[in-house]
Amino acid sequence: MRTIPTFVINLEKRLDRKAHLIEQFRSRIEFDMQIVTPVDHYDGCVSLWMTIQQIVKDHLQAEYILLCEDDHVFQENYSPTLLMGAISEAQIMQADILAGGVSWFNNAHKVSDNLYWVEKFSGLQFTVLFKSFFATILSASFTLDDVADLKLGSLTDSKFFISPFISIQKEFGYSDATPKNNKNAGRVDTLFRESQHKANVIKYIGEYYRKYNPDVRNNAAAYQHLVIPVYVISLPERIDRRTHILHEFEGRNEFDVKIIDACRHEKGAVGLWMSICKVIEMAIANEDDLIVLCEDDHTFTQHYNKEHLLKNIIEAYYQRTEILAGGIGGFDMAIPVNKDRFWINAFYSTQFLVLYKPIFRKVLDYAYDDTVTADGAFSALTEYKQALFPFISIQREFGYSDVTAWNNGEGAVTGWFISAGDRMEMTRKAYERYTLHMNGASIKPVAELPSAICTSAFTTFTTSTNIE
């Protein structure tokens, strides 16, 4: 049997960890396991990175190597067959990294029975590094501000993890490389548990939309007489914004535009939510089946097209969608529904939202308080959220915001949308590269997503930036 060159990093003084890792690999003949003493450095993160580079440098002829940390724990679903199959699949996909389990990740999608492409992740306790990646690792610089797992991930877009996880980390009550893990007992277990749940959600969402994926023909004649009610929220004194938004919709006969005077409140976010509720009450009174909720900084991009928008509005409707965003300034997970739309769990920006009738009452019944933003509320209100990509809408920079203080900096808004667009593009390329084209399904009512599939998604999304 072919063995896997396996290198477990262990400080000589950590005898408890050494005993643990020896027990983990006992009788597992598929691994050629060597214990490696880390390169000496006063900073644990730098030591880990230098050790990884040294291991790679010493084994440049290997087809791949397995990098292990001494807190690795095999999971019940591990088997040599599963691991070797995953490695073979990853090689076919020209992977640079294959993780056996991750303690955190921001976005991923399922590409085979057990493999998930991932955008960014943490956790190096069981990681396969492929030969194609060795030169990149050796040439990369590392600073005291870097973290080894995030650094490795930043060097390639071709990275995957196995799910269900075949490896997690054991809680030892201390960490030599990640100081955050020293502060809270049980933090590591919680991170892996939440990551596995998130991977399970991705699996479910992907299967759901593969099953329910209508394809509406792009028939310009059929859309010729369709008109979408648009409610634009704007403060009367913001003449620059009103002039801008009226110009954006000028000549676009597919929209019936109504300018709605924004409600006033000492907190701009509260005023915006009050304004949204005002719009929803008007939509209900007008018996609208759907509306576009618009803010006065909305700007159409070059990707906007009437037929394209209407086609996607109809297709999203048949998938029970309640919110379809024209463009977003940030997101947590974005799972491809097809080449034009992504399911999203939590997002920033409400400048152009298609709201379907089923969400109207949810908005009015929502227990809003002044600690919540409108995008946070919408993220929590429904699991049925999608975003168009490429974006057909972004926000214009006016140099100030009446709602969000952190958008007042020059270039802040533009930066949010560029970053979100770059992430979406990376995800779409991975989808097109690694996933077979979805087969069109007949248009029919679809089953419901499980409730609370995105519980606390927005809170997690907004606080996860610094997770290591």
Legacy VTK file of the C-alpha trace (Angstrom):
# vtk DataFile Version 3.0
C-alpha trace
ASCII
DATASET POLYDATA
POINTS 468 float
0.000 0.000 0.000
1.274 3.448 -0.915
1.943 5.526 2.187
1.370 9.232 2.679
4.453 11.260 3.722
3.192 12.788 6.977
4.961 15.422 9.070
3.652 16.219 12.548
4.997 19.399 14.140
5.626 19.054 17.878
7.618 21.039 20.423
9.865 18.703 22.408
8.539 20.067 25.703
4.922 19.226 24.752
5.009 15.607 25.857
1.232 15.484 26.328
0.725 16.438 22.693
3.379 13.987 21.517
1.672 11.118 23.326
-1.646 12.194 21.838
-0.413 12.277 18.223
1.377 8.919 18.550
-1.906 7.414 19.702
-3.772 9.023 16.795
-1.490 7.441 14.193
-1.037 4.091 15.954
-1.732 1.183 13.570
-2.570 3.527 10.681
-0.243 1.992 8.128
-1.351 4.367 5.363
0.809 7.118 6.913
4.596 7.394 6.925
4.621 9.614 9.995
7.603 11.670 11.152
7.659 13.992 14.160
9.259 17.344 13.307
10.722 19.740 15.874
9.702 23.304 14.956
12.231 25.837 13.758
13.137 27.990 16.759
11.628 31.496 16.855
10.256 33.612 19.691
6.953 34.073 17.830
4.898 30.873 17.511
3.266 31.888 14.224
6.597 32.657 12.583
8.039 29.397 13.933
5.165 27.435 12.393
5.604 29.109 9.007
9.373 28.581 8.963
8.824 24.939 9.876
6.331 24.466 7.034
8.818 25.963 4.603
11.594 23.706 5.895
9.442 20.583 5.528
8.533 21.551 1.965
12.142 22.357 1.092
13.295 18.953 2.344
10.693 17.051 0.293
10.475 18.836 -3.056
10.278 15.549 -4.969
7.168 14.337 -3.159
3.914 14.335 -5.113
2.248 15.729 -2.010
2.839 15.845 1.726
0.516 15.753 4.719
1.202 18.527 7.212
-0.113 17.803 10.712
-0.137 19.689 13.975
0.067 17.734 17.205
-3.518 18.496 18.245
-5.035 16.692 15.237
-7.845 14.229 16.029
-9.261 11.712 13.532
-13.054 11.743 13.258
-15.300 8.673 13.146
-15.997 9.005 9.430
-12.276 8.879 8.551
-11.126 5.996 6.376
-8.028 5.463 4.205
-10.306 4.980 1.200
-12.080 8.296 1.797
-8.803 10.199 2.228
-7.078 8.675 -0.819
-10.194 9.262 -2.910
-10.297 12.906 -1.825
-6.603 13.346 -2.625
-7.116 11.842 -6.077
-10.111 14.104 -6.750
-8.162 17.135 -5.542
-5.298 16.267 -7.889
-7.691 16.049 -10.831
-8.945 19.514 -9.886
-5.326 20.749 -9.722
-5.620 21.604 -6.048
-2.829 23.239 -4.109
-4.337 22.656 -0.645
-6.680 20.011 0.766
-7.746 20.365 4.415
-9.162 17.472 6.410
-11.216 19.854 8.525
-11.368 23.617 9.092
-11.995 25.610 12.249
-13.408 28.562 10.312
-14.169 29.545 6.734
-16.036 32.396 5.118
-17.370 30.991 1.853
-17.369 27.646 0.075
-19.346 25.450 -2.269
-19.630 21.704 -2.718
-17.879 20.331 -5.816
-18.158 16.561 -5.219
-19.492 14.122 -2.647
-16.857 15.042 -0.067
-14.931 18.008 -1.492
-15.702 21.693 -0.999
-13.916 24.544 -2.712
-13.182 27.207 -0.087
-12.367 30.902 -0.362
-10.608 31.424 2.975
-10.134 29.109 5.957
-8.284 28.508 9.209
-6.970 25.275 10.722
-3.778 23.458 9.675
-4.029 20.410 11.941
-4.424 18.044 8.934
-3.538 19.593 5.578
-2.376 18.064 2.303
-0.021 20.303 0.316
0.532 19.411 -3.332
3.781 19.642 -5.294
2.370 22.330 -7.605
2.223 24.621 -4.542
5.692 24.015 -3.113
7.509 26.759 -5.016
4.861 29.310 -4.034
5.242 28.428 -0.355
9.026 28.701 -0.471
8.997 32.087 -2.202
6.377 33.668 0.089
7.381 36.212 2.715
5.924 36.108 6.232
5.593 38.905 8.784
4.713 39.107 12.456
1.208 40.219 11.408
0.600 37.035 9.388
-1.055 33.795 10.479
0.138 30.581 8.849
-3.227 29.130 7.745
-4.565 32.421 6.418
-1.221 33.104 4.742
-1.219 29.738 2.975
-4.772 30.257 1.805
-3.994 33.724 0.479
-1.389 32.281 -1.879
-3.842 30.269 -4.004
-7.471 30.131 -5.110
-7.248 26.364 -5.594
-7.976 25.091 -2.100
-10.483 22.584 -0.754
-11.617 20.867 2.418
-13.187 17.479 3.103
-16.671 17.338 4.623
-17.828 15.748 6.794
-14.554 16.636 8.470
-12.112 13.775 8.959
-10.012 15.853 11.368
-10.526 18.425 14.113
-8.285 19.844 16.840
-8.117 18.527 20.399
-8.562 21.021 23.219
-5.383 21.114 25.304
-6.255 24.324 27.129
-3.381 26.200 25.511
-1.920 26.936 22.072
1.638 27.735 21.055
0.606 29.309 17.735
-2.850 30.848 18.257
-3.105 33.047 21.386
-6.878 33.427 21.006
-7.299 29.739 21.793
-5.761 30.274 25.234
-8.476 32.630 26.445
-11.736 30.670 26.323
-12.154 27.023 27.247
-14.008 25.141 24.557
-13.349 27.755 21.859
-11.700 25.265 19.487
-14.506 22.715 19.800
-17.070 25.431 19.157
-15.268 26.687 16.057
-15.123 23.244 14.451
-18.729 22.480 15.370
-19.939 25.734 13.823
-17.803 25.205 10.711
-19.223 21.711 10.200
-22.737 23.111 10.560
-21.941 25.775 7.988
-20.614 23.132 5.577
-23.820 21.148 6.098
-25.845 24.255 5.208
-23.828 24.701 2.020
-24.487 21.083 1.061
-28.210 21.475 1.663
-28.480 24.783 -0.198
-26.550 23.454 -3.182
-28.755 20.357 -3.427
-31.903 22.446 -2.974
-31.147 24.740 -5.886
-29.906 21.952 -8.124
-33.322 20.365 -7.653
-35.318 23.570 -8.034
-33.659 25.507 -10.827
-36.187 26.825 -13.356
-34.997 28.249 -16.657
-37.221 31.021 -18.018
-36.581 31.874 -21.639
-35.264 35.371 -22.183
-38.136 36.602 -24.343
-37.975 40.361 -24.849
-41.487 40.475 -26.331
-42.959 38.809 -23.255
-41.451 41.479 -21.000
-42.402 44.442 -23.165
-45.394 45.552 -21.110
-44.210 44.536 -17.633
-43.765 47.429 -15.189
-42.137 47.102 -11.765
-43.224 49.426 -8.937
-40.179 51.193 -7.474
-40.211 53.010 -4.136
-37.241 55.337 -3.654
-36.492 56.480 -0.098
-35.018 59.995 -0.009
-34.783 62.987 2.313
-36.371 66.051 0.633
-33.406 68.317 1.380
-30.918 65.997 -0.351
-31.397 67.613 -3.731
-28.157 66.139 -5.093
-29.363 62.634 -4.332
-32.857 63.187 -5.723
-31.450 64.608 -8.921
-29.142 61.617 -9.209
-31.817 58.951 -8.646
-34.312 60.536 -11.052
-31.593 60.581 -13.692
-30.876 56.868 -13.083
-34.462 55.886 -13.889
-34.963 58.385 -16.691
-36.221 56.667 -19.843
-36.534 53.262 -18.150
-40.201 52.566 -18.774
-40.017 49.176 -17.095
-40.122 50.988 -13.732
-42.956 52.969 -12.107
-40.940 55.209 -9.789
-42.330 56.800 -6.635
-40.145 59.065 -4.483
-40.966 58.539 -0.803
-39.932 61.134 1.773
-37.731 59.383 4.313
-38.818 59.244 7.949
-36.672 61.223 10.370
-34.986 59.909 13.491
-31.940 60.926 15.493
-30.415 57.625 14.433
-30.285 57.377 10.662
-30.557 53.561 10.672
-33.813 53.747 12.636
-35.150 56.375 10.257
-34.329 54.105 7.315
-36.186 51.158 8.855
-39.181 53.367 9.589
-39.083 54.451 5.953
-38.926 50.845 4.772
-42.006 50.001 6.850
-43.747 53.040 5.348
-42.955 51.719 1.850
-44.201 48.223 2.704
-47.495 49.608 3.995
-47.896 51.473 0.705
-47.073 48.338 -1.293
-49.701 46.353 0.601
-52.280 49.102 0.074
-51.429 49.135 -3.660
-51.721 45.331 -3.800
-48.223 44.999 -5.225
-46.981 41.435 -5.747
-43.398 42.638 -5.669
-41.570 45.930 -5.485
-38.112 47.377 -5.873
-37.018 49.051 -2.656
-34.492 51.678 -3.658
-32.272 54.188 -1.881
-31.328 57.456 -3.532
-27.661 56.506 -3.986
-28.496 53.516 -6.212
-26.606 53.504 -9.522
-27.152 51.124 -12.431
-24.011 49.374 -13.656
-23.140 48.485 -17.239
-24.521 45.017 -16.551
-28.109 46.210 -16.187
-30.517 44.962 -18.825
-34.309 45.005 -18.622
-34.862 41.493 -19.968
-32.058 40.093 -17.817
-33.552 41.563 -14.650
-37.097 40.441 -15.394
-35.988 36.925 -16.320
-34.133 36.595 -13.033
-37.001 38.088 -11.025
-39.315 35.418 -12.449
-36.874 32.541 -11.952
-36.140 33.642 -8.391
-39.892 33.837 -7.726
-40.300 30.162 -8.658
-37.589 29.354 -6.122
-39.627 31.033 -3.345
-37.170 33.926 -3.157
-38.281 36.795 -0.926
-35.325 39.164 -1.474
-33.344 39.577 -4.695
-30.490 42.071 -4.359
-29.265 43.958 -7.396
-25.841 44.382 -5.813
-24.321 44.015 -2.355
-21.436 45.665 -0.551
-20.487 42.603 1.488
-21.573 39.056 2.296
-20.732 35.972 4.320
-21.707 32.988 2.162
-22.636 33.175 -1.521
-23.617 29.858 -3.090
-24.157 29.758 -6.864
-27.748 29.101 -7.906
-26.849 29.475 -11.569
-24.458 31.654 -13.562
-26.454 34.821 -12.761
-27.601 34.431 -9.156
-26.175 33.472 -5.775
-27.990 32.420 -2.636
-26.725 34.551 0.256
-27.146 34.143 4.001
-26.139 37.621 5.188
-25.302 40.794 3.303
-24.597 44.520 3.369
-26.370 47.254 1.377
-30.027 47.876 0.588
-29.782 50.354 -2.281
-31.671 48.105 -4.757
-33.729 45.192 -3.419
-36.518 43.317 -5.163
-38.926 42.425 -2.354
-41.565 39.772 -2.994
-44.997 39.812 -1.366
-44.306 36.998 1.180
-41.777 39.203 2.995
-44.053 42.245 3.354
-45.741 41.115 6.571
-42.435 39.835 7.989
-40.982 43.337 7.649
-43.877 44.958 9.493
-43.867 42.320 12.247
-40.089 42.409 12.772
-39.047 43.419 16.302
-36.656 46.152 15.198
-34.466 48.018 17.693
-31.835 50.724 17.291
-28.949 48.251 17.451
-29.918 46.690 14.111
-29.243 47.965 10.606
-31.663 47.466 7.719
-29.365 44.949 5.992
-28.989 43.106 9.294
-32.769 42.938 9.654
-33.273 41.696 6.099
-30.529 39.087 6.616
-32.408 37.755 9.643
-35.917 37.927 8.193
-35.714 35.144 5.628
-33.601 32.273 4.364
-34.792 32.968 0.814
-32.283 35.595 -0.272
-30.418 35.867 -3.556
-28.118 38.376 -5.232
-27.521 39.053 -8.896
-23.976 38.874 -10.199
-22.478 40.669 -11.988
-24.082 43.440 -9.948
-26.648 45.532 -11.772
-26.627 48.092 -8.955
-24.014 49.734 -6.729
-24.065 52.789 -4.481
-22.812 56.145 -5.654
-20.270 57.960 -3.488
-21.711 61.237 -2.191
-19.016 61.755 0.426
-21.526 61.413 3.269
-24.239 59.061 4.525
-27.367 59.855 6.499
-27.572 56.254 7.745
-24.151 54.591 8.088
-21.301 56.531 9.667
-18.528 54.249 8.379
-19.626 55.019 4.801
-18.631 58.670 5.212
-14.947 58.127 4.398
-13.857 58.912 0.868
-13.956 55.749 -1.258
-15.458 53.626 1.531
-18.628 52.687 -0.351
-16.819 51.987 -3.607
-14.345 49.818 -1.723
-17.104 47.692 -0.208
-18.615 46.931 -3.612
-15.266 46.265 -5.294
-14.315 43.826 -2.554
-17.691 42.051 -2.678
-17.522 41.899 -6.470
-14.022 40.420 -6.389
-15.158 37.729 -3.948
-18.227 36.947 -6.055
-16.085 36.692 -9.181
-13.665 34.308 -7.450
-16.593 32.152 -6.325
-18.190 32.159 -9.760
-14.924 31.152 -11.438
-14.536 28.282 -8.995
-18.146 27.264 -9.646
-17.592 27.256 -13.396
-14.258 25.458 -13.090
-15.145 22.742 -10.612
-18.902 22.215 -10.817
-20.859 20.590 -13.606
-23.524 22.786 -15.195
-26.837 22.462 -13.409
-29.627 20.804 -15.340
-32.711 22.938 -15.849
-35.771 21.785 -13.945
-39.412 22.215 -14.778
-41.095 25.201 -13.170
-43.071 24.025 -10.148
-43.657 24.942 -6.503
-40.656 24.029 -4.382
-40.182 22.667 -0.899
-39.343 24.946 1.975
-35.854 25.531 3.297
-35.498 24.451 6.929
-36.290 27.252 9.346
-33.443 29.071 11.111
-30.883 27.815 8.592
-29.200 31.213 8.888
-29.708 31.817 12.603
-27.441 34.657 13.737
-25.840 34.675 10.280
-25.573 38.442 10.132
-24.069 38.702 13.611
-21.532 36.001 12.754
-20.819 37.659 9.409
-20.140 41.092 10.920
-17.928 39.795 13.739
-15.936 37.100 11.930
-13.385 39.289 10.165
-10.702 38.739 12.776
-11.211 35.017 13.387
-7.916 33.148 13.121
LINES 1 469
468 0 1 2 3 4 5 6 7 8 9 10 11 12 13 14 15 16 17 18 19 20 21 22 23 24 25 26 27 28 29 30 31 32 33 34 35 36 37 38 39 40 41 42 43 44 45 46 47 48 49 50 51 52 53 54 55 56 57 58 59 60 61 62 63 64 65 66 67 68 69 70 71 72 73 74 75 76 77 78 79 80 81 82 83 84 85 86 87 88 89 90 91 92 93 94 95 96 97 98 99 100 101 102 103 104 105 106 107 108 109 110 111 112 113 114 115 116 117 118 119 120 121 122 123 124 125 126 127 128 129 130 131 132 133 134 135 136 137 138 139 140 141 142 143 144 145 146 147 148 149 150 151 152 153 154 155 156 157 158 159 160 161 162 163 164 165 166 167 168 169 170 171 172 173 174 175 176 177 178 179 180 181 182 183 184 185 186 187 188 189 190 191 192 193 194 195 196 197 198 199 200 201 202 203 204 205 206 207 208 209 210 211 212 213 214 215 216 217 218 219 220 221 222 223 224 225 226 227 228 229 230 231 232 233 234 235 236 237 238 239 240 241 242 243 244 245 246 247 248 249 250 251 252 253 254 255 256 257 258 259 260 261 262 263 264 265 266 267 268 269 270 271 272 273 274 275 276 277 278 279 280 281 282 283 284 285 286 287 288 289 290 291 292 293 294 295 296 297 298 299 300 301 302 303 304 305 306 307 308 309 310 311 312 313 314 315 316 317 318 319 320 321 322 323 324 325 326 327 328 329 330 331 332 333 334 335 336 337 338 339 340 341 342 343 344 345 346 347 348 349 350 351 352 353 354 355 356 357 358 359 360 361 362 363 364 365 366 367 368 369 370 371 372 373 374 375 376 377 378 379 380 381 382 383 384 385 386 387 388 389 390 391 392 393 394 395 396 397 398 399 400 401 402 403 404 405 406 407 408 409 410 411 412 413 414 415 416 417 418 419 420 421 422 423 424 425 426 427 428 429 430 431 432 433 434 435 436 437 438 439 440 441 442 443 444 445 446 447 448 449 450 451 452 453 454 455 456 457 458 459 460 461 462 463 464 465 466 467
